[in-house]
Amino acid sequence: MKNITLAVEEGILEQVKLAAAEQRTTVNGMVREFFEAVAAKRRAKDEAREALLRLAREAAGDMGGKQWNREALYDR
């Protein structure tokens, strides 16, 4: 586990300490939980992107014999 140093205004830190105590945790625990949530969101986004790219690579691109042309697309 890696240690980090944060610079926080004293008044803000006091409020966060009170909030942590109310939640029966520590400031360190709150920060760790926040970081874990950010990392989980990023992993989920990366996994979704990879799944989409995999589907695009594996797609056959079969349009059921339908032929598209410029005129048909803009036909009103």
LOLO-691527 format. One record per atom (N, C-alpha, C): residue in one letter; atom name; x, y, z. Coordinates in Angstrom, 1 decimal. Layout:
N
<rec><residu>A</residu><atome>CA</atome><east>X</east><north>Y</north><up>Z</up></rec>
...
***
This chain:
76
<rec><residu>M</residu><atome>N</atome><east>0.8</east><north>-1.2</north><up>0.0</up></rec>
<rec><residu>M</residu><atome>CA</atome><east>0.0</east><north>0.0</north><up>0.0</up></rec>
<rec><residu>M</residu><atome>C</atome><east>0.9</east><north>1.2</north><up>0.0</up></rec>
<rec><residu>K</residu><atome>N</atome><east>0.5</east><north>2.2</north><up>-0.7</up></rec>
<rec><residu>K</residu><atome>CA</atome><east>1.3</east><north>3.5</north><up>-0.9</up></rec>
<rec><residu>K</residu><atome>C</atome><east>0.7</east><north>4.6</north><up>0.0</up></rec>
<rec><residu>N</residu><atome>N</atome><east>1.6</east><north>5.3</north><up>0.6</up></rec>
<rec><residu>N</residu><atome>CA</atome><east>1.1</east><north>6.5</north><up>1.4</up></rec>
<rec><residu>N</residu><atome>C</atome><east>1.2</east><north>7.7</north><up>0.6</up></rec>
<rec><residu>I</residu><atome>N</atome><east>0.2</east><north>8.6</north><up>0.8</up></rec>
<rec><residu>I</residu><atome>CA</atome><east>0.3</east><north>9.9</north><up>0.1</up></rec>
<rec><residu>I</residu><atome>C</atome><east>0.1</east><north>11.0</north><up>1.1</up></rec>
<rec><residu>T</residu><atome>N</atome><east>0.4</east><north>12.2</north><up>0.7</up></rec>
<rec><residu>T</residu><atome>CA</atome><east>0.2</east><north>13.4</north><up>1.6</up></rec>
<rec><residu>T</residu><atome>C</atome><east>-0.7</east><north>14.3</north><up>0.9</up></rec>
<rec><residu>L</residu><atome>N</atome><east>-1.7</east><north>14.8</north><up>1.6</up></rec>
<rec><residu>L</residu><atome>CA</atome><east>-2.7</east><north>15.8</north><up>1.1</up></rec>
<rec><residu>L</residu><atome>C</atome><east>-2.6</east><north>17.1</north><up>1.8</up></rec>
<rec><residu>A</residu><atome>N</atome><east>-2.8</east><north>18.2</north><up>1.1</up></rec>
<rec><residu>A</residu><atome>CA</atome><east>-2.8</east><north>19.5</north><up>1.8</up></rec>
<rec><residu>A</residu><atome>C</atome><east>-4.3</east><north>19.9</north><up>1.8</up></rec>
<rec><residu>V</residu><atome>N</atome><east>-4.8</east><north>20.1</north><up>3.0</up></rec>
<rec><residu>V</residu><atome>CA</atome><east>-6.3</east><north>20.5</north><up>3.1</up></rec>
<rec><residu>V</residu><atome>C</atome><east>-6.4</east><north>21.6</north><up>4.2</up></rec>
<rec><residu>E</residu><atome>N</atome><east>-7.2</east><north>22.5</north><up>3.9</up></rec>
<rec><residu>E</residu><atome>CA</atome><east>-7.4</east><north>23.6</north><up>4.8</up></rec>
<rec><residu>E</residu><atome>C</atome><east>-7.9</east><north>23.1</north><up>6.2</up></rec>
<rec><residu>E</residu><atome>N</atome><east>-7.5</east><north>23.7</north><up>7.2</up></rec>
<rec><residu>E</residu><atome>CA</atome><east>-7.7</east><north>23.2</north><up>8.6</up></rec>
<rec><residu>E</residu><atome>C</atome><east>-9.2</east><north>23.1</north><up>8.9</up></rec>
<rec><residu>G</residu><atome>N</atome><east>-10.0</east><north>24.1</north><up>8.5</up></rec>
<rec><residu>G</residu><atome>CA</atome><east>-11.4</east><north>24.1</north><up>8.7</up></rec>
<rec><residu>G</residu><atome>C</atome><east>-12.1</east><north>22.9</north><up>8.0</up></rec>
<rec><residu>I</residu><atome>N</atome><east>-11.7</east><north>22.7</north><up>6.8</up></rec>
<rec><residu>I</residu><atome>CA</atome><east>-12.3</east><north>21.6</north><up>6.0</up></rec>
<rec><residu>I</residu><atome>C</atome><east>-11.9</east><north>20.2</north><up>6.7</up></rec>
<rec><residu>L</residu><atome>N</atome><east>-10.7</east><north>20.1</north><up>7.1</up></rec>
<rec><residu>L</residu><atome>CA</atome><east>-10.3</east><north>18.9</north><up>7.7</up></rec>
<rec><residu>L</residu><atome>C</atome><east>-11.1</east><north>18.6</north><up>9.0</up></rec>
<rec><residu>E</residu><atome>N</atome><east>-11.3</east><north>19.6</north><up>9.8</up></rec>
<rec><residu>E</residu><atome>CA</atome><east>-12.1</east><north>19.4</north><up>11.0</up></rec>
<rec><residu>E</residu><atome>C</atome><east>-13.5</east><north>18.9</north><up>10.7</up></rec>
<rec><residu>Q</residu><atome>N</atome><east>-14.1</east><north>19.5</north><up>9.6</up></rec>
<rec><residu>Q</residu><atome>CA</atome><east>-15.5</east><north>19.1</north><up>9.2</up></rec>
<rec><residu>Q</residu><atome>C</atome><east>-15.4</east><north>17.6</north><up>8.7</up></rec>
<rec><residu>V</residu><atome>N</atome><east>-14.4</east><north>17.3</north><up>8.0</up></rec>
<rec><residu>V</residu><atome>CA</atome><east>-14.3</east><north>15.9</north><up>7.5</up></rec>
<rec><residu>V</residu><atome>C</atome><east>-14.1</east><north>14.9</north><up>8.6</up></rec>
<rec><residu>K</residu><atome>N</atome><east>-13.3</east><north>15.3</north><up>9.6</up></rec>
<rec><residu>K</residu><atome>CA</atome><east>-13.1</east><north>14.5</north><up>10.8</up></rec>
<rec><residu>K</residu><atome>C</atome><east>-14.4</east><north>14.2</north><up>11.5</up></rec>
<rec><residu>L</residu><atome>N</atome><east>-15.2</east><north>15.2</north><up>11.6</up></rec>
<rec><residu>L</residu><atome>CA</atome><east>-16.5</east><north>15.1</north><up>12.3</up></rec>
<rec><residu>L</residu><atome>C</atome><east>-17.4</east><north>14.1</north><up>11.4</up></rec>
<rec><residu>A</residu><atome>N</atome><east>-17.4</east><north>14.3</north><up>10.1</up></rec>
<rec><residu>A</residu><atome>CA</atome><east>-18.2</east><north>13.4</north><up>9.3</up></rec>
<rec><residu>A</residu><atome>C</atome><east>-17.7</east><north>12.0</north><up>9.4</up></rec>
<rec><residu>A</residu><atome>N</atome><east>-16.4</east><north>11.8</north><up>9.4</up></rec>
<rec><residu>A</residu><atome>CA</atome><east>-15.8</east><north>10.5</north><up>9.5</up></rec>
<rec><residu>A</residu><atome>C</atome><east>-16.3</east><north>9.8</north><up>10.8</up></rec>
<rec><residu>A</residu><atome>N</atome><east>-16.2</east><north>10.6</north><up>11.9</up></rec>
<rec><residu>A</residu><atome>CA</atome><east>-16.6</east><north>10.0</north><up>13.2</up></rec>
<rec><residu>A</residu><atome>C</atome><east>-18.1</east><north>9.6</north><up>13.2</up></rec>
<rec><residu>E</residu><atome>N</atome><east>-18.9</east><north>10.5</north><up>12.6</up></rec>
<rec><residu>E</residu><atome>CA</atome><east>-20.4</east><north>10.1</north><up>12.4</up></rec>
<rec><residu>E</residu><atome>C</atome><east>-20.6</east><north>8.8</north><up>11.7</up></rec>
<rec><residu>Q</residu><atome>N</atome><east>-19.7</east><north>8.6</north><up>10.7</up></rec>
<rec><residu>Q</residu><atome>CA</atome><east>-19.8</east><north>7.4</north><up>9.9</up></rec>
<rec><residu>Q</residu><atome>C</atome><east>-19.0</east><north>6.2</north><up>10.4</up></rec>
<rec><residu>R</residu><atome>N</atome><east>-18.5</east><north>6.4</north><up>11.6</up></rec>
<rec><residu>R</residu><atome>CA</atome><east>-17.7</east><north>5.4</north><up>12.3</up></rec>
<rec><residu>R</residu><atome>C</atome><east>-16.5</east><north>4.9</north><up>11.4</up></rec>
<rec><residu>T</residu><atome>N</atome><east>-15.8</east><north>5.8</north><up>10.8</up></rec>
<rec><residu>T</residu><atome>CA</atome><east>-14.7</east><north>5.5</north><up>10.0</up></rec>
<rec><residu>T</residu><atome>C</atome><east>-13.6</east><north>6.6</north><up>10.3</up></rec>
<rec><residu>T</residu><atome>N</atome><east>-12.6</east><north>6.6</north><up>9.5</up></rec>
<rec><residu>T</residu><atome>CA</atome><east>-11.5</east><north>7.6</north><up>9.6</up></rec>
<rec><residu>T</residu><atome>C</atome><east>-11.4</east><north>8.4</north><up>8.3</up></rec>
<rec><residu>V</residu><atome>N</atome><east>-10.7</east><north>9.6</north><up>8.4</up></rec>
<rec><residu>V</residu><atome>CA</atome><east>-10.5</east><north>10.4</north><up>7.2</up></rec>
<rec><residu>V</residu><atome>C</atome><east>-9.8</east><north>9.5</north><up>6.2</up></rec>
<rec><residu>N</residu><atome>N</atome><east>-8.8</east><north>8.7</north><up>6.6</up></rec>
<rec><residu>N</residu><atome>CA</atome><east>-8.0</east><north>7.9</north><up>5.8</up></rec>
<rec><residu>N</residu><atome>C</atome><east>-9.0</east><north>6.8</north><up>5.1</up></rec>
<rec><residu>G</residu><atome>N</atome><east>-9.9</east><north>6.3</north><up>5.9</up></rec>
<rec><residu>G</residu><atome>CA</atome><east>-10.9</east><north>5.3</north><up>5.3</up></rec>
<rec><residu>G</residu><atome>C</atome><east>-11.8</east><north>6.0</north><up>4.3</up></rec>
<rec><residu>M</residu><atome>N</atome><east>-12.2</east><north>7.2</north><up>4.6</up></rec>
<rec><residu>M</residu><atome>CA</atome><east>-13.0</east><north>7.9</north><up>3.6</up></rec>
<rec><residu>M</residu><atome>C</atome><east>-12.3</east><north>8.2</north><up>2.3</up></rec>
<rec><residu>V</residu><atome>N</atome><east>-11.0</east><north>8.6</north><up>2.4</up></rec>
<rec><residu>V</residu><atome>CA</atome><east>-10.2</east><north>8.9</north><up>1.2</up></rec>
<rec><residu>V</residu><atome>C</atome><east>-10.0</east><north>7.6</north><up>0.4</up></rec>
<rec><residu>R</residu><atome>N</atome><east>-9.7</east><north>6.5</north><up>1.1</up></rec>
<rec><residu>R</residu><atome>CA</atome><east>-9.4</east><north>5.2</north><up>0.5</up></rec>
<rec><residu>R</residu><atome>C</atome><east>-10.7</east><north>4.8</north><up>-0.2</up></rec>
<rec><residu>E</residu><atome>N</atome><east>-11.9</east><north>4.9</north><up>0.4</up></rec>
<rec><residu>E</residu><atome>CA</atome><east>-13.1</east><north>4.5</north><up>-0.2</up></rec>
<rec><residu>E</residu><atome>C</atome><east>-13.4</east><north>5.4</north><up>-1.5</up></rec>
<rec><residu>F</residu><atome>N</atome><east>-13.1</east><north>6.7</north><up>-1.4</up></rec>
<rec><residu>F</residu><atome>CA</atome><east>-13.3</east><north>7.5</north><up>-2.5</up></rec>
<rec><residu>F</residu><atome>C</atome><east>-12.4</east><north>7.1</north><up>-3.7</up></rec>
<rec><residu>F</residu><atome>N</atome><east>-11.2</east><north>6.9</north><up>-3.4</up></rec>
<rec><residu>F</residu><atome>CA</atome><east>-10.2</east><north>6.4</north><up>-4.4</up></rec>
<rec><residu>F</residu><atome>C</atome><east>-10.7</east><north>5.1</north><up>-5.1</up></rec>
<rec><residu>E</residu><atome>N</atome><east>-11.1</east><north>4.2</north><up>-4.2</up></rec>
<rec><residu>E</residu><atome>CA</atome><east>-11.6</east><north>2.9</north><up>-4.7</up></rec>
<rec><residu>E</residu><atome>C</atome><east>-12.8</east><north>3.0</north><up>-5.7</up></rec>
<rec><residu>A</residu><atome>N</atome><east>-13.7</east><north>4.0</north><up>-5.3</up></rec>
<rec><residu>A</residu><atome>CA</atome><east>-14.8</east><north>4.2</north><up>-6.2</up></rec>
<rec><residu>A</residu><atome>C</atome><east>-14.4</east><north>4.8</north><up>-7.5</up></rec>
<rec><residu>V</residu><atome>N</atome><east>-13.5</east><north>5.7</north><up>-7.5</up></rec>
<rec><residu>V</residu><atome>CA</atome><east>-13.0</east><north>6.3</north><up>-8.7</up></rec>
<rec><residu>V</residu><atome>C</atome><east>-12.4</east><north>5.3</north><up>-9.6</up></rec>
<rec><residu>A</residu><atome>N</atome><east>-11.5</east><north>4.4</north><up>-9.0</up></rec>
<rec><residu>A</residu><atome>CA</atome><east>-10.8</east><north>3.4</north><up>-9.7</up></rec>
<rec><residu>A</residu><atome>C</atome><east>-11.8</east><north>2.4</north><up>-10.3</up></rec>
<rec><residu>A</residu><atome>N</atome><east>-12.8</east><north>2.0</north><up>-9.5</up></rec>
<rec><residu>A</residu><atome>CA</atome><east>-13.8</east><north>1.1</north><up>-10.0</up></rec>
<rec><residu>A</residu><atome>C</atome><east>-14.6</east><north>1.6</north><up>-11.2</up></rec>
<rec><residu>K</residu><atome>N</atome><east>-15.0</east><north>2.9</north><up>-11.1</up></rec>
<rec><residu>K</residu><atome>CA</atome><east>-15.7</east><north>3.5</north><up>-12.2</up></rec>
<rec><residu>K</residu><atome>C</atome><east>-14.8</east><north>3.5</north><up>-13.5</up></rec>
<rec><residu>R</residu><atome>N</atome><east>-13.6</east><north>3.8</north><up>-13.3</up></rec>
<rec><residu>R</residu><atome>CA</atome><east>-12.7</east><north>3.8</north><up>-14.5</up></rec>
<rec><residu>R</residu><atome>C</atome><east>-12.5</east><north>2.4</north><up>-15.1</up></rec>
<rec><residu>R</residu><atome>N</atome><east>-12.4</east><north>1.4</north><up>-14.2</up></rec>
<rec><residu>R</residu><atome>CA</atome><east>-12.3</east><north>0.0</north><up>-14.7</up></rec>
<rec><residu>R</residu><atome>C</atome><east>-13.5</east><north>-0.4</north><up>-15.4</up></rec>
<rec><residu>A</residu><atome>N</atome><east>-14.7</east><north>0.0</north><up>-14.9</up></rec>
<rec><residu>A</residu><atome>CA</atome><east>-15.9</east><north>-0.3</north><up>-15.6</up></rec>
<rec><residu>A</residu><atome>C</atome><east>-16.0</east><north>0.3</north><up>-16.9</up></rec>
<rec><residu>K</residu><atome>N</atome><east>-15.6</east><north>1.6</north><up>-17.0</up></rec>
<rec><residu>K</residu><atome>CA</atome><east>-15.6</east><north>2.3</north><up>-18.3</up></rec>
<rec><residu>K</residu><atome>C</atome><east>-14.7</east><north>1.6</north><up>-19.3</up></rec>
<rec><residu>D</residu><atome>N</atome><east>-13.5</east><north>1.3</north><up>-18.8</up></rec>
<rec><residu>D</residu><atome>CA</atome><east>-12.5</east><north>0.6</north><up>-19.7</up></rec>
<rec><residu>D</residu><atome>C</atome><east>-13.0</east><north>-0.8</north><up>-20.1</up></rec>
<rec><residu>E</residu><atome>N</atome><east>-13.6</east><north>-1.5</north><up>-19.2</up></rec>
<rec><residu>E</residu><atome>CA</atome><east>-14.2</east><north>-2.8</north><up>-19.6</up></rec>
<rec><residu>E</residu><atome>C</atome><east>-15.3</east><north>-2.7</north><up>-20.6</up></rec>
<rec><residu>A</residu><atome>N</atome><east>-16.1</east><north>-1.7</north><up>-20.5</up></rec>
<rec><residu>A</residu><atome>CA</atome><east>-17.2</east><north>-1.5</north><up>-21.4</up></rec>
<rec><residu>A</residu><atome>C</atome><east>-16.7</east><north>-1.1</north><up>-22.8</up></rec>
<rec><residu>R</residu><atome>N</atome><east>-15.6</east><north>-0.2</north><up>-22.8</up></rec>
<rec><residu>R</residu><atome>CA</atome><east>-15.0</east><north>0.1</north><up>-24.1</up></rec>
<rec><residu>R</residu><atome>C</atome><east>-14.4</east><north>-1.1</north><up>-24.8</up></rec>
<rec><residu>E</residu><atome>N</atome><east>-13.7</east><north>-1.9</north><up>-24.0</up></rec>
<rec><residu>E</residu><atome>CA</atome><east>-13.1</east><north>-3.1</north><up>-24.6</up></rec>
<rec><residu>E</residu><atome>C</atome><east>-14.2</east><north>-4.1</north><up>-25.1</up></rec>
<rec><residu>A</residu><atome>N</atome><east>-15.3</east><north>-4.2</north><up>-24.4</up></rec>
<rec><residu>A</residu><atome>CA</atome><east>-16.4</east><north>-5.1</north><up>-24.8</up></rec>
<rec><residu>A</residu><atome>C</atome><east>-17.0</east><north>-4.6</north><up>-26.1</up></rec>
<rec><residu>L</residu><atome>N</atome><east>-17.2</east><north>-3.3</north><up>-26.2</up></rec>
<rec><residu>L</residu><atome>CA</atome><east>-17.7</east><north>-2.7</north><up>-27.4</up></rec>
<rec><residu>L</residu><atome>C</atome><east>-16.8</east><north>-2.9</north><up>-28.6</up></rec>
<rec><residu>L</residu><atome>N</atome><east>-15.5</east><north>-2.7</north><up>-28.4</up></rec>
<rec><residu>L</residu><atome>CA</atome><east>-14.5</east><north>-2.9</north><up>-29.5</up></rec>
<rec><residu>L</residu><atome>C</atome><east>-14.5</east><north>-4.3</north><up>-29.9</up></rec>
<rec><residu>R</residu><atome>N</atome><east>-14.5</east><north>-5.2</north><up>-28.9</up></rec>
<rec><residu>R</residu><atome>CA</atome><east>-14.5</east><north>-6.7</north><up>-29.2</up></rec>
<rec><residu>R</residu><atome>C</atome><east>-15.8</east><north>-7.0</north><up>-30.1</up></rec>
<rec><residu>L</residu><atome>N</atome><east>-16.9</east><north>-6.5</north><up>-29.7</up></rec>
<rec><residu>L</residu><atome>CA</atome><east>-18.1</east><north>-6.7</north><up>-30.5</up></rec>
<rec><residu>L</residu><atome>C</atome><east>-18.0</east><north>-6.2</north><up>-31.9</up></rec>
<rec><residu>A</residu><atome>N</atome><east>-17.4</east><north>-5.0</north><up>-32.0</up></rec>
<rec><residu>A</residu><atome>CA</atome><east>-17.3</east><north>-4.4</north><up>-33.3</up></rec>
<rec><residu>A</residu><atome>C</atome><east>-16.3</east><north>-5.2</north><up>-34.2</up></rec>
<rec><residu>R</residu><atome>N</atome><east>-15.3</east><north>-5.8</north><up>-33.6</up></rec>
<rec><residu>R</residu><atome>CA</atome><east>-14.3</east><north>-6.6</north><up>-34.4</up></rec>
<rec><residu>R</residu><atome>C</atome><east>-15.0</east><north>-7.9</north><up>-34.8</up></rec>
<rec><residu>E</residu><atome>N</atome><east>-15.8</east><north>-8.5</north><up>-33.9</up></rec>
<rec><residu>E</residu><atome>CA</atome><east>-16.4</east><north>-9.8</north><up>-34.2</up></rec>
<rec><residu>E</residu><atome>C</atome><east>-17.7</east><north>-9.7</north><up>-35.1</up></rec>
<rec><residu>A</residu><atome>N</atome><east>-18.3</east><north>-8.5</north><up>-35.2</up></rec>
<rec><residu>A</residu><atome>CA</atome><east>-19.5</east><north>-8.4</north><up>-36.0</up></rec>
<rec><residu>A</residu><atome>C</atome><east>-19.3</east><north>-8.7</north><up>-37.4</up></rec>
<rec><residu>A</residu><atome>N</atome><east>-20.3</east><north>-9.4</north><up>-38.0</up></rec>
<rec><residu>A</residu><atome>CA</atome><east>-20.2</east><north>-9.8</north><up>-39.4</up></rec>
<rec><residu>A</residu><atome>C</atome><east>-20.5</east><north>-8.7</north><up>-40.3</up></rec>
<rec><residu>G</residu><atome>N</atome><east>-21.2</east><north>-7.7</north><up>-39.8</up></rec>
<rec><residu>G</residu><atome>CA</atome><east>-21.6</east><north>-6.6</north><up>-40.7</up></rec>
<rec><residu>G</residu><atome>C</atome><east>-22.7</east><north>-7.0</north><up>-41.7</up></rec>
<rec><residu>D</residu><atome>N</atome><east>-23.4</east><north>-8.1</north><up>-41.5</up></rec>
<rec><residu>D</residu><atome>CA</atome><east>-24.5</east><north>-8.5</north><up>-42.4</up></rec>
<rec><residu>D</residu><atome>C</atome><east>-25.7</east><north>-7.6</north><up>-42.3</up></rec>
<rec><residu>M</residu><atome>N</atome><east>-26.1</east><north>-7.0</north><up>-43.4</up></rec>
<rec><residu>M</residu><atome>CA</atome><east>-27.3</east><north>-6.1</north><up>-43.4</up></rec>
<rec><residu>M</residu><atome>C</atome><east>-28.4</east><north>-6.8</north><up>-44.1</up></rec>
<rec><residu>G</residu><atome>N</atome><east>-28.4</east><north>-8.1</north><up>-44.2</up></rec>
<rec><residu>G</residu><atome>CA</atome><east>-29.5</east><north>-8.9</north><up>-44.8</up></rec>
<rec><residu>G</residu><atome>C</atome><east>-29.7</east><north>-8.6</north><up>-46.2</up></rec>
<rec><residu>G</residu><atome>N</atome><east>-28.7</east><north>-8.3</north><up>-47.0</up></rec>
<rec><residu>G</residu><atome>CA</atome><east>-28.8</east><north>-8.0</north><up>-48.4</up></rec>
<rec><residu>G</residu><atome>C</atome><east>-29.3</east><north>-6.6</north><up>-48.8</up></rec>
<rec><residu>K</residu><atome>N</atome><east>-29.5</east><north>-5.8</north><up>-47.8</up></rec>
<rec><residu>K</residu><atome>CA</atome><east>-30.0</east><north>-4.4</north><up>-48.0</up></rec>
<rec><residu>K</residu><atome>C</atome><east>-28.8</east><north>-3.6</north><up>-48.6</up></rec>
<rec><residu>Q</residu><atome>N</atome><east>-29.0</east><north>-2.9</north><up>-49.6</up></rec>
<rec><residu>Q</residu><atome>CA</atome><east>-28.0</east><north>-2.1</north><up>-50.2</up></rec>
<rec><residu>Q</residu><atome>C</atome><east>-28.3</east><north>-0.6</north><up>-50.0</up></rec>
<rec><residu>W</residu><atome>N</atome><east>-27.4</east><north>0.1</north><up>-49.4</up></rec>
<rec><residu>W</residu><atome>CA</atome><east>-27.6</east><north>1.5</north><up>-49.1</up></rec>
<rec><residu>W</residu><atome>C</atome><east>-26.8</east><north>2.4</north><up>-50.1</up></rec>
<rec><residu>N</residu><atome>N</atome><east>-27.4</east><north>3.4</north><up>-50.6</up></rec>
<rec><residu>N</residu><atome>CA</atome><east>-26.7</east><north>4.4</north><up>-51.4</up></rec>
<rec><residu>N</residu><atome>C</atome><east>-27.1</east><north>5.8</north><up>-51.0</up></rec>
<rec><residu>R</residu><atome>N</atome><east>-26.4</east><north>6.8</north><up>-51.4</up></rec>
<rec><residu>R</residu><atome>CA</atome><east>-26.6</east><north>8.1</north><up>-51.0</up></rec>
<rec><residu>R</residu><atome>C</atome><east>-28.0</east><north>8.6</north><up>-51.2</up></rec>
<rec><residu>E</residu><atome>N</atome><east>-28.5</east><north>8.3</north><up>-52.4</up></rec>
<rec><residu>E</residu><atome>CA</atome><east>-29.9</east><north>8.8</north><up>-52.8</up></rec>
<rec><residu>E</residu><atome>C</atome><east>-30.9</east><north>8.2</north><up>-51.8</up></rec>
<rec><residu>A</residu><atome>N</atome><east>-30.8</east><north>6.9</north><up>-51.5</up></rec>
<rec><residu>A</residu><atome>CA</atome><east>-31.8</east><north>6.3</north><up>-50.6</up></rec>
<rec><residu>A</residu><atome>C</atome><east>-31.7</east><north>6.8</north><up>-49.2</up></rec>
<rec><residu>L</residu><atome>N</atome><east>-30.5</east><north>7.2</north><up>-48.8</up></rec>
<rec><residu>L</residu><atome>CA</atome><east>-30.3</east><north>7.7</north><up>-47.5</up></rec>
<rec><residu>L</residu><atome>C</atome><east>-31.0</east><north>9.1</north><up>-47.3</up></rec>
<rec><residu>Y</residu><atome>N</atome><east>-30.9</east><north>9.9</north><up>-48.4</up></rec>
<rec><residu>Y</residu><atome>CA</atome><east>-31.4</east><north>11.2</north><up>-48.3</up></rec>
<rec><residu>Y</residu><atome>C</atome><east>-32.8</east><north>11.4</north><up>-49.0</up></rec>
<rec><residu>D</residu><atome>N</atome><east>-33.4</east><north>10.3</north><up>-49.4</up></rec>
<rec><residu>D</residu><atome>CA</atome><east>-34.7</east><north>10.3</north><up>-50.0</up></rec>
<rec><residu>D</residu><atome>C</atome><east>-35.7</east><north>10.7</north><up>-49.0</up></rec>
<rec><residu>R</residu><atome>N</atome><east>-36.5</east><north>11.7</north><up>-49.2</up></rec>
<rec><residu>R</residu><atome>CA</atome><east>-37.5</east><north>12.1</north><up>-48.3</up></rec>
<rec><residu>R</residu><atome>C</atome><east>-38.9</east><north>11.9</north><up>-48.9</up></rec>
***
